[in-house]
Amino acid sequence: MNKMKFSGIECQVLESSPHGNYILVKLSNRIVICGTYSNQFNWEESPDLDSGFTSFITYIGLRNELEFPKFRDFVSDSNGYFDKDDGSPRKAKRVIEFPFEIKVRGLLPESVVELVKLG
């Protein structure tokens, strides 16, 4: 099982793309990020020194859709954002321990650490 650090948090590597363009890492049961070193996808740049990612997208697991407002408010207060319909809870693809997830862009690594604590 491969491990790495993201903003001081030891996390588990879940998946790596064949060409190394992105890495999917689990920070907690609820929080998974997809990070890139090259940012070939032109995501908003938010570098993390521990992992070396130049940018990343955060996935937040939801037990049910009623949890959404709590995390929507956190994202808004942390200057994160949802692109298109990413802010609508969807069937989980990345956060496998939860039935639903939301996809968040633009968070800083420090905000993700707070999100992990919020749990």
C-alpha positions in Angstrom: 0.0 0.0 0.0 1.6 3.3 -1.1 1.5 6.3 1.1 2.4 9.9 0.7 1.9 13.2 2.5 -0.5 16.0 1.6 -0.2 19.2 3.6 1.2 17.2 6.6 -1.4 14.4 6.4 -0.2 10.9 5.6 -2.6 9.5 3.0 -3.1 6.4 1.0 -2.5 6.4 -2.7 -5.6 4.8 -4.3 -4.8 5.1 -8.0 -2.2 6.6 -10.4 -2.9 7.3 -14.0 -0.8 5.2 -16.4 1.2 8.2 -17.5 1.4 9.7 -14.0 -0.7 12.7 -15.0 -2.8 12.4 -11.8 -2.8 10.6 -8.5 -5.9 9.8 -6.4 -5.2 9.9 -2.7 -7.4 9.2 0.4 -6.9 11.7 3.2 -9.8 10.3 5.3 -12.8 8.1 4.7 -14.7 11.2 3.6 -12.0 13.2 1.8 -10.2 12.1 -1.4 -8.1 14.3 -3.7 -7.0 14.0 -7.2 -3.7 15.8 -7.6 -1.5 16.5 -10.6 2.2 17.5 -10.9 2.0 18.8 -14.4 -1.4 20.5 -14.3 -2.0 19.5 -17.9 -5.7 19.7 -17.2 -5.5 23.5 -16.4 -7.0 23.2 -13.0 -6.7 26.2 -10.7 -3.2 26.2 -9.3 -3.0 25.5 -5.6 0.4 23.9 -4.9 1.1 21.6 -2.0 4.7 21.4 -0.9 4.4 18.0 0.9 3.0 16.1 -2.1 4.5 18.2 -4.9 1.1 18.7 -6.5 0.7 21.9 -8.6 -3.1 21.6 -8.4 -5.8 19.2 -7.1 -9.5 18.6 -6.9 -11.2 17.6 -3.7 -14.0 15.0 -3.4 -16.1 15.1 -0.3 -18.2 12.0 0.7 -21.8 12.5 1.9 -23.9 9.9 3.8 -27.0 11.5 2.4 -28.0 14.7 0.5 -29.0 16.4 3.8 -25.3 16.7 4.7 -24.7 18.8 1.6 -25.5 22.3 3.0 -22.8 21.9 5.8 -20.1 21.2 3.2 -21.4 23.7 0.6 -21.1 26.4 3.3 -17.6 25.2 4.2 -16.5 25.3 0.5 -18.0 28.8 0.1 -16.3 30.1 3.3 -13.0 28.6 2.1 -13.1 30.3 -1.3 -13.6 26.9 -3.0 -16.2 26.5 -5.8 -18.2 24.1 -7.8 -17.9 23.9 -11.6 -21.1 23.4 -13.5 -23.1 20.7 -11.7 -20.3 19.5 -9.4 -22.1 21.1 -6.5 -24.9 18.7 -6.7 -24.5 15.4 -4.8 -23.8 12.6 -7.2 -23.3 8.8 -6.8 -19.9 8.4 -5.3 -17.1 7.5 -7.8 -14.0 8.5 -5.8 -15.1 8.4 -2.1 -16.1 4.7 -2.1 -17.1 4.5 1.6 -20.0 7.0 1.0 -23.0 6.7 -1.2 -22.7 10.3 -2.5 -19.9 12.8 -3.2 -19.4 16.4 -4.3 -16.5 17.6 -6.4 -14.8 20.8 -5.2 -12.3 23.0 -7.0 -10.1 25.9 -5.7 -9.5 24.9 -2.1 -6.1 25.6 -0.6 -4.2 22.7 1.0 -4.8 24.3 4.4 -8.5 24.3 3.8 -8.4 20.6 2.9 -6.7 20.0 6.3 -9.6 21.8 8.0 -12.1 19.8 6.0 -10.5 16.6 7.2 -10.9 17.8 10.8 -14.5 18.8 10.1 -15.0 15.2 9.1 
